[in-house]
Amino acid sequence: MASRRIVAVGGSDAGISAALRARELDPDSEVTVVVADAYPNFSICGIPYYVSGEVGHWNDRAHRTLADLKATGMQVRTDTLATGIDVTGKRLSVRDADGGTEQLPYDALIVGTGAVSARPPIEGLTGPDALGPTDGVQLLHSMGDTFQIMRTLAARRPKSAIVIGAGYIGLEMAEALTTRGLTVTQIEALPEVLPTVDAELGALVHAELDHHGVEVLTGTQVTAITRDPSGNLLQVRATGLAGKTFTRGADLVLVVVGVRPETALAATAGAKLGVMGAIEVDEYMRTSLPGVYAAGDCAVTHHRLLGKTWLPLGTTAHKQGRIAGENALGGHRWFSGSLGTQVVKVFDLVAARTGLRDLPLCASPRRIPATMQCSGEPRVKGRAHLIVNCRFV
Protein backbone atom coordinates (compact mmCIF):
# COMPACT_ATOMS: atom_id res chain seq x y z
CA MET A 1 0.00 0.00 0.00
CA ALA A 2 1.30 3.50 -0.88
CA SER A 3 1.64 5.83 2.12
CA ARG A 4 -1.32 8.13 2.45
CA ARG A 5 -2.63 11.04 4.50
CA ILE A 6 -5.44 9.74 6.68
CA VAL A 7 -7.59 12.06 8.79
CA ALA A 8 -10.05 10.63 11.31
CA VAL A 9 -12.70 12.77 13.00
CA GLY A 10 -13.71 11.62 16.47
CA GLY A 11 -11.78 10.49 19.51
CA SER A 12 -13.91 7.59 20.65
CA ASP A 13 -13.90 3.92 19.58
CA ALA A 14 -14.34 4.28 15.82
CA GLY A 15 -11.96 7.17 15.16
CA ILE A 16 -9.18 5.88 17.39
CA SER A 17 -9.50 2.29 16.14
CA ALA A 18 -9.32 3.53 12.55
CA ALA A 19 -6.19 5.56 13.27
CA LEU A 20 -4.50 2.71 15.14
CA ARG A 21 -5.23 0.27 12.32
CA ALA A 22 -3.86 2.63 9.70
CA ARG A 23 -0.63 3.14 11.68
CA GLU A 24 -0.37 -0.61 12.31
CA LEU A 25 -0.59 -1.46 8.62
CA ASP A 26 1.45 1.44 7.30
CA PRO A 27 3.84 3.06 9.80
CA ASP A 28 4.83 5.55 7.09
CA SER A 29 1.28 6.84 6.71
CA GLU A 30 0.44 10.32 8.03
CA VAL A 31 -2.48 9.80 10.40
CA THR A 32 -4.24 12.67 12.18
CA VAL A 33 -7.14 12.36 14.63
CA VAL A 34 -9.33 15.41 15.21
CA VAL A 35 -10.97 15.33 18.66
CA ALA A 36 -13.58 17.92 19.67
CA ASP A 37 -12.78 17.69 23.39
CA ALA A 38 -9.68 16.93 25.46
CA TYR A 39 -10.51 13.28 26.17
CA PRO A 40 -9.55 10.88 23.36
CA ASN A 41 -10.18 7.16 23.76
CA PHE A 42 -12.23 7.44 26.96
CA SER A 43 -14.84 4.83 27.86
CA ILE A 44 -18.33 6.30 27.71
CA CYS A 45 -19.67 3.01 29.08
CA GLY A 46 -17.54 3.51 32.19
CA ILE A 47 -19.16 6.81 33.21
CA PRO A 48 -21.53 5.26 35.81
CA TYR A 49 -18.62 3.56 37.56
CA TYR A 50 -16.80 6.86 37.95
CA VAL A 51 -19.98 8.52 39.26
CA SER A 52 -20.50 5.71 41.78
CA GLY A 53 -16.91 5.98 43.01
CA GLU A 54 -15.92 2.49 41.88
CA VAL A 55 -13.46 4.10 39.44
CA GLY A 56 -11.43 6.46 41.58
CA HIS A 57 -10.13 8.90 38.97
CA TRP A 58 -11.57 9.86 35.61
CA ASN A 59 -8.18 9.22 33.98
CA ASP A 60 -8.64 5.54 34.80
CA ARG A 61 -11.45 5.40 32.23
CA ALA A 62 -9.07 5.97 29.33
CA HIS A 63 -8.37 2.94 27.15
CA ARG A 64 -5.10 4.65 26.22
CA THR A 65 -3.51 7.88 27.36
CA LEU A 66 -2.83 10.73 24.97
CA ALA A 67 0.86 9.88 25.27
CA ASP A 68 0.10 6.25 24.33
CA LEU A 69 -1.72 7.37 21.20
CA LYS A 70 1.01 9.79 20.13
CA ALA A 71 3.61 7.09 20.71
CA THR A 72 2.11 5.16 17.78
CA GLY A 73 3.10 8.00 15.48
CA MET A 74 -0.34 9.47 14.95
CA GLN A 75 -1.09 13.16 15.45
CA VAL A 76 -3.92 13.85 17.91
CA ARG A 77 -5.52 17.29 17.65
CA THR A 78 -7.54 17.71 20.87
CA ASP A 79 -10.01 20.56 21.54
CA THR A 80 -10.35 20.86 17.77
CA LEU A 81 -13.73 20.94 16.06
CA ALA A 82 -14.21 19.68 12.51
CA THR A 83 -16.44 22.27 10.82
CA GLY A 84 -16.63 21.25 7.18
CA ILE A 85 -15.53 18.87 4.43
CA ASP A 86 -14.36 20.01 1.01
CA VAL A 87 -15.01 16.77 -0.83
CA THR A 88 -13.64 17.95 -4.17
CA GLY A 89 -10.49 19.51 -2.72
CA LYS A 90 -10.10 16.73 -0.13
CA ARG A 91 -9.69 19.09 2.81
CA LEU A 92 -11.18 19.11 6.30
CA SER A 93 -11.85 22.49 7.89
CA VAL A 94 -11.17 22.64 11.64
CA ARG A 95 -11.32 25.23 14.42
CA ASP A 96 -9.17 25.07 17.54
CA ALA A 97 -9.99 26.15 21.09
CA ASP A 98 -8.62 29.65 20.44
CA GLY A 99 -10.84 30.12 17.40
CA GLY A 100 -8.05 29.60 14.88
CA THR A 101 -9.05 27.86 11.66
CA GLU A 102 -7.14 25.54 9.38
CA GLN A 103 -7.69 23.15 6.50
CA LEU A 104 -6.22 19.67 6.77
CA PRO A 105 -5.53 17.91 3.45
CA TYR A 106 -6.35 14.21 3.24
CA ASP A 107 -6.23 11.30 0.86
CA ALA A 108 -8.93 9.52 2.86
CA LEU A 109 -11.22 10.86 5.57
CA ILE A 110 -12.88 8.75 8.27
CA VAL A 111 -15.90 10.23 10.03
CA GLY A 112 -16.38 8.83 13.53
CA THR A 113 -18.45 11.60 15.09
CA GLY A 114 -20.45 9.16 17.22
CA ALA A 115 -23.79 9.97 18.80
CA VAL A 116 -25.25 12.63 21.06
CA SER A 117 -27.85 12.43 23.79
CA ALA A 118 -31.45 12.42 22.65
CA ARG A 119 -33.46 15.28 24.15
CA PRO A 120 -37.09 14.17 24.46
CA PRO A 121 -39.96 16.66 23.94
CA ILE A 122 -40.55 17.17 27.65
CA GLU A 123 -41.72 20.55 28.90
CA GLY A 124 -38.80 22.15 30.70
CA LEU A 125 -36.13 20.50 28.52
CA THR A 126 -36.57 22.62 25.41
CA GLY A 127 -36.85 26.29 24.55
CA PRO A 128 -35.05 29.38 25.85
CA ASP A 129 -36.03 28.67 29.46
CA ALA A 130 -34.99 25.01 29.39
CA LEU A 131 -33.66 23.64 32.65
CA GLY A 132 -30.05 22.51 32.69
CA PRO A 133 -27.17 21.39 34.90
CA THR A 134 -27.28 24.51 37.10
CA ASP A 135 -30.88 23.57 37.89
CA GLY A 136 -29.99 19.95 38.62
CA VAL A 137 -31.26 18.58 35.28
CA GLN A 138 -28.62 16.54 33.42
CA LEU A 139 -28.18 14.65 30.18
CA LEU A 140 -25.33 12.15 30.05
CA HIS A 141 -23.13 10.97 27.21
CA SER A 142 -19.81 12.82 27.21
CA MET A 143 -16.94 13.55 29.55
CA GLY A 144 -18.23 17.12 29.79
CA ASP A 145 -21.59 15.78 31.00
CA THR A 146 -19.76 13.56 33.48
CA PHE A 147 -17.79 16.40 35.04
CA GLN A 148 -20.93 18.51 35.27
CA ILE A 149 -22.76 15.74 37.13
CA MET A 150 -19.86 15.38 39.55
CA ARG A 151 -19.88 19.15 40.16
CA THR A 152 -23.63 19.03 40.76
CA LEU A 153 -23.29 16.17 43.22
CA ALA A 154 -20.56 18.04 45.11
CA ALA A 155 -22.29 21.44 45.13
CA ARG A 156 -25.93 20.50 45.64
CA ARG A 157 -25.43 17.37 47.73
CA PRO A 158 -28.71 15.86 46.46
CA LYS A 159 -30.54 13.30 48.57
CA SER A 160 -32.89 12.11 45.85
CA ALA A 161 -32.78 11.60 42.10
CA ILE A 162 -35.12 10.69 39.28
CA VAL A 163 -33.63 8.81 36.34
CA ILE A 164 -35.75 9.14 33.18
CA GLY A 165 -35.01 6.15 30.98
CA ALA A 166 -34.24 2.54 31.87
CA GLY A 167 -31.87 1.47 29.11
CA TYR A 168 -28.29 0.42 29.72
CA ILE A 169 -26.85 3.72 30.96
CA GLY A 170 -30.05 4.59 32.82
CA LEU A 171 -29.94 1.33 34.76
CA GLU A 172 -26.25 1.69 35.57
CA MET A 173 -26.77 5.29 36.70
CA ALA A 174 -29.64 4.21 38.96
CA GLU A 175 -27.19 1.83 40.62
CA ALA A 176 -24.43 4.47 40.73
CA LEU A 177 -26.62 7.07 42.43
CA THR A 178 -28.02 4.49 44.85
CA THR A 179 -24.45 3.50 45.72
CA ARG A 180 -23.76 7.17 46.52
CA GLY A 181 -26.64 7.10 48.99
CA LEU A 182 -29.35 8.84 46.96
CA THR A 183 -32.97 7.71 46.95
CA VAL A 184 -33.64 6.88 43.31
CA THR A 185 -36.81 6.69 41.23
CA GLN A 186 -36.49 5.27 37.72
CA ILE A 187 -39.13 6.10 35.09
CA GLU A 188 -39.49 4.18 31.84
CA ALA A 189 -42.10 4.95 29.16
CA LEU A 190 -42.21 1.38 27.83
CA PRO A 191 -43.87 -1.53 29.65
CA GLU A 192 -40.64 -2.91 31.13
CA VAL A 193 -37.09 -1.82 31.93
CA LEU A 194 -34.28 -2.75 29.56
CA PRO A 195 -36.66 -2.74 26.57
CA THR A 196 -34.04 -4.12 24.16
CA VAL A 197 -34.53 -7.58 25.71
CA ASP A 198 -37.59 -9.79 26.08
CA ALA A 199 -40.03 -8.79 28.81
CA GLU A 200 -39.25 -11.86 30.94
CA LEU A 201 -35.62 -10.80 31.21
CA GLY A 202 -36.57 -7.19 31.80
CA ALA A 203 -38.79 -8.29 34.67
CA LEU A 204 -35.82 -9.93 36.39
CA VAL A 205 -33.84 -6.69 36.11
CA HIS A 206 -36.88 -4.80 37.41
CA ALA A 207 -36.98 -7.08 40.45
CA GLU A 208 -33.28 -6.49 41.08
CA LEU A 209 -33.84 -2.74 41.13
CA ASP A 210 -36.75 -3.19 43.54
CA HIS A 211 -34.58 -5.36 45.76
CA HIS A 212 -32.01 -2.58 46.08
CA GLY A 213 -34.54 0.11 46.90
CA VAL A 214 -34.99 1.77 43.50
CA GLU A 215 -38.58 2.80 42.87
CA VAL A 216 -39.36 1.68 39.31
CA LEU A 217 -42.25 3.18 37.35
CA THR A 218 -42.78 1.56 33.95
CA GLY A 219 -45.39 2.40 31.33
CA THR A 220 -44.97 6.00 32.49
CA GLN A 221 -44.53 9.02 30.23
CA VAL A 222 -42.82 12.11 31.64
CA THR A 223 -44.52 15.28 30.40
CA ALA A 224 -42.81 18.09 32.30
CA ILE A 225 -39.89 19.00 34.56
CA THR A 226 -40.22 22.17 36.61
CA ARG A 227 -38.30 23.82 39.42
CA ASP A 228 -40.13 24.40 42.69
CA PRO A 229 -40.11 28.20 43.21
CA SER A 230 -39.72 27.69 46.95
CA GLY A 231 -36.32 26.01 46.69
CA ASN A 232 -34.02 23.70 44.72
CA LEU A 233 -36.47 20.81 44.49
CA LEU A 234 -37.38 19.70 40.98
CA GLN A 235 -40.86 18.46 40.12
CA VAL A 236 -41.38 15.76 37.48
CA ARG A 237 -44.89 15.41 36.12
CA ALA A 238 -45.78 12.14 34.45
CA THR A 239 -48.70 10.06 33.21
CA GLY A 240 -48.68 6.48 34.37
CA LEU A 241 -50.79 3.40 33.93
CA ALA A 242 -54.50 3.94 33.24
CA GLY A 243 -53.74 7.56 32.33
CA LYS A 244 -53.19 8.67 35.92
CA THR A 245 -51.16 11.88 36.21
CA PHE A 246 -48.85 12.38 39.18
CA THR A 247 -45.85 14.45 40.30
CA ARG A 248 -42.60 13.33 41.92
CA GLY A 249 -40.08 15.63 43.56
CA ALA A 250 -36.30 15.17 43.49
CA ASP A 251 -33.07 17.12 43.98
CA LEU A 252 -31.55 15.79 40.76
CA VAL A 253 -33.09 14.68 37.45
CA LEU A 254 -31.07 12.62 34.98
CA VAL A 255 -32.43 12.24 31.44
CA VAL A 256 -30.98 9.21 29.65
CA VAL A 257 -33.49 8.15 27.02
CA GLY A 258 -31.01 7.14 24.36
CA VAL A 259 -28.85 8.75 21.69
CA ARG A 260 -29.07 9.84 18.07
CA PRO A 261 -26.34 9.71 15.42
CA GLU A 262 -24.24 12.86 15.09
CA THR A 263 -24.16 13.35 11.33
CA ALA A 264 -24.07 17.11 10.76
CA LEU A 265 -20.49 17.18 9.45
CA ALA A 266 -21.04 14.47 6.84
CA ALA A 267 -24.62 15.45 5.97
CA THR A 268 -23.67 19.08 5.31
CA ALA A 269 -21.02 17.81 2.89
CA GLY A 270 -23.72 15.87 1.04
CA ALA A 271 -23.37 12.38 2.48
CA LYS A 272 -26.42 10.18 2.08
CA LEU A 273 -28.19 9.29 5.33
CA GLY A 274 -29.89 5.98 6.05
CA VAL A 275 -31.65 4.18 8.89
CA MET A 276 -32.49 6.45 11.84
CA GLY A 277 -30.69 9.31 10.11
CA ALA A 278 -27.30 7.60 10.41
CA ILE A 279 -24.69 7.97 7.68
CA GLU A 280 -25.24 5.43 4.93
CA VAL A 281 -22.22 3.15 4.46
CA ASP A 282 -21.60 -0.09 2.63
CA GLU A 283 -19.86 -3.14 4.11
CA TYR A 284 -16.50 -1.50 3.39
CA MET A 285 -17.51 1.55 5.48
CA ARG A 286 -17.59 3.78 2.39
CA THR A 287 -20.03 6.68 2.39
CA SER A 288 -21.65 8.15 -0.70
CA LEU A 289 -18.86 10.76 -0.78
CA PRO A 290 -15.67 9.78 -2.64
CA GLY A 291 -12.73 9.20 -0.33
CA VAL A 292 -14.87 9.51 2.80
CA TYR A 293 -15.56 6.61 5.18
CA ALA A 294 -17.73 6.51 8.29
CA ALA A 295 -17.76 4.18 11.28
CA GLY A 296 -19.26 3.84 14.73
CA ASP A 297 -22.42 5.31 16.21
CA CYS A 298 -22.76 7.93 13.45
CA ALA A 299 -23.08 5.23 10.75
CA VAL A 300 -25.63 2.57 9.90
CA THR A 301 -25.00 -0.95 11.18
CA HIS A 302 -24.97 -4.04 8.98
CA HIS A 303 -26.77 -6.66 11.10
CA ARG A 304 -26.22 -10.29 10.18
CA LEU A 305 -29.94 -11.08 10.45
CA LEU A 306 -31.76 -7.78 9.92
CA GLY A 307 -29.64 -6.24 7.18
CA LYS A 308 -29.12 -2.50 7.53
CA THR A 309 -30.14 -1.03 10.88
CA TRP A 310 -28.68 1.34 13.47
CA LEU A 311 -27.20 -0.20 16.59
CA PRO A 312 -24.86 2.08 18.57
CA LEU A 313 -22.43 -0.21 20.35
CA GLY A 314 -18.80 0.27 21.34
CA THR A 315 -17.78 -3.18 20.11
CA THR A 316 -19.34 -2.53 16.70
CA ALA A 317 -17.72 0.91 16.49
CA HIS A 318 -14.32 -0.60 17.23
CA LYS A 319 -14.66 -3.23 14.49
CA GLN A 320 -16.04 -0.76 11.95
CA GLY A 321 -13.24 1.67 12.75
CA ARG A 322 -10.54 -0.92 12.11
CA ILE A 323 -12.11 -1.78 8.76
CA ALA A 324 -12.41 1.90 7.79
CA GLY A 325 -8.77 2.47 8.76
CA GLU A 326 -7.57 -0.45 6.65
CA ASN A 327 -9.69 0.45 3.63
CA ALA A 328 -8.67 4.11 3.86
CA LEU A 329 -5.15 2.86 3.04
CA GLY A 330 -6.46 1.09 -0.03
CA GLY A 331 -7.51 -2.20 1.55
CA HIS A 332 -10.63 -4.16 0.69
CA ARG A 333 -11.85 -5.62 3.98
CA TRP A 334 -15.57 -5.84 4.68
CA PHE A 335 -17.57 -5.73 7.89
CA SER A 336 -19.20 -9.12 8.42
CA GLY A 337 -22.00 -7.67 10.52
CA SER A 338 -23.24 -7.42 14.08
CA LEU A 339 -25.53 -9.64 16.15
CA GLY A 340 -26.28 -6.88 18.63
CA THR A 341 -24.64 -8.60 21.58
CA GLN A 342 -25.00 -6.45 24.70
CA VAL A 343 -24.24 -6.93 28.40
CA VAL A 344 -25.18 -4.84 31.43
CA LYS A 345 -24.61 -5.21 35.17
CA VAL A 346 -27.32 -3.95 37.51
CA PHE A 347 -26.35 -4.37 41.17
CA ASP A 348 -25.83 -8.13 41.64
CA LEU A 349 -27.36 -9.05 38.29
CA VAL A 350 -25.65 -9.34 34.91
CA ALA A 351 -27.96 -9.45 31.90
CA ALA A 352 -26.86 -10.26 28.36
CA ARG A 353 -28.55 -10.59 24.99
CA THR A 354 -27.61 -11.50 21.45
CA GLY A 355 -29.46 -12.16 18.21
CA LEU A 356 -33.10 -11.21 17.77
CA ARG A 357 -36.09 -10.68 20.01
CA ASP A 358 -39.60 -11.68 19.00
CA LEU A 359 -40.45 -8.20 17.70
CA PRO A 360 -37.53 -7.64 15.29
CA LEU A 361 -37.66 -11.30 14.31
CA CYS A 362 -41.27 -10.95 13.17
CA ALA A 363 -40.58 -7.60 11.50
CA SER A 364 -37.45 -8.72 9.65
CA PRO A 365 -37.78 -8.61 5.84
CA ARG A 366 -35.39 -11.54 5.60
CA ARG A 367 -36.41 -15.17 5.68
CA ILE A 368 -35.09 -16.39 9.00
CA PRO A 369 -35.33 -20.05 10.05
CA ALA A 370 -36.52 -21.26 13.43
CA THR A 371 -34.63 -19.81 16.36
CA MET A 372 -33.58 -21.06 19.73
CA GLN A 373 -33.89 -19.08 22.94
CA CYS A 374 -31.82 -19.80 26.00
CA SER A 375 -31.82 -18.36 29.47
CA GLY A 376 -29.89 -19.18 32.58
CA GLU A 377 -30.29 -18.01 36.14
CA PRO A 378 -27.41 -19.24 38.32
CA ARG A 379 -27.29 -17.39 41.63
CA VAL A 380 -24.36 -17.73 43.98
CA LYS A 381 -24.35 -15.85 47.26
CA GLY A 382 -21.94 -12.94 47.15
CA ARG A 383 -21.52 -13.06 43.37
CA ALA A 384 -23.27 -11.49 40.44
CA HIS A 385 -26.37 -13.22 39.15
CA LEU A 386 -26.04 -13.87 35.41
CA ILE A 387 -29.05 -14.12 33.13
CA VAL A 388 -28.79 -14.61 29.42
CA ASN A 389 -31.40 -14.06 26.74
CA CYS A 390 -30.35 -15.19 23.28
CA ARG A 391 -31.62 -16.40 19.94
CA PHE A 392 -29.31 -18.06 17.48
CA VAL A 393 -30.00 -18.86 13.85
Secondary structure, DSSP 8 states (H G I E B T S, - for coil): ----EEEEE-SSHHHHHHHHHHHHH-TTSEEEEE-SSS-TTB-GGGHHHHHHTSS-SGGGGBSS-HHHHHHTT-EEETT-EEEEEETTTTEEEEE-TTS-EEEEE-SEEEE---EEE-----BTTSSTT---GGGTEEE-SSHHHHHHHHHHHHHH--SEEEEE--SHHHHHHHHHHHHTT-EEEEE-SSSSSSTTS-HHHHHHHHHHHHHTT-EEE-S-EEEEEEE-TTSS-EEEEEE-GGG-EEEEEESEEEE---EEE--HHHHHTT--B-GGG-B---TT-B-SSTTEEE-GGGB-EEETTTEEE----HHHHHHHHHHHHHHHTT-------B---EEEEETTEEEEEES--HHHHHH-SS-----EEE------TTS-EEEEEEEE-
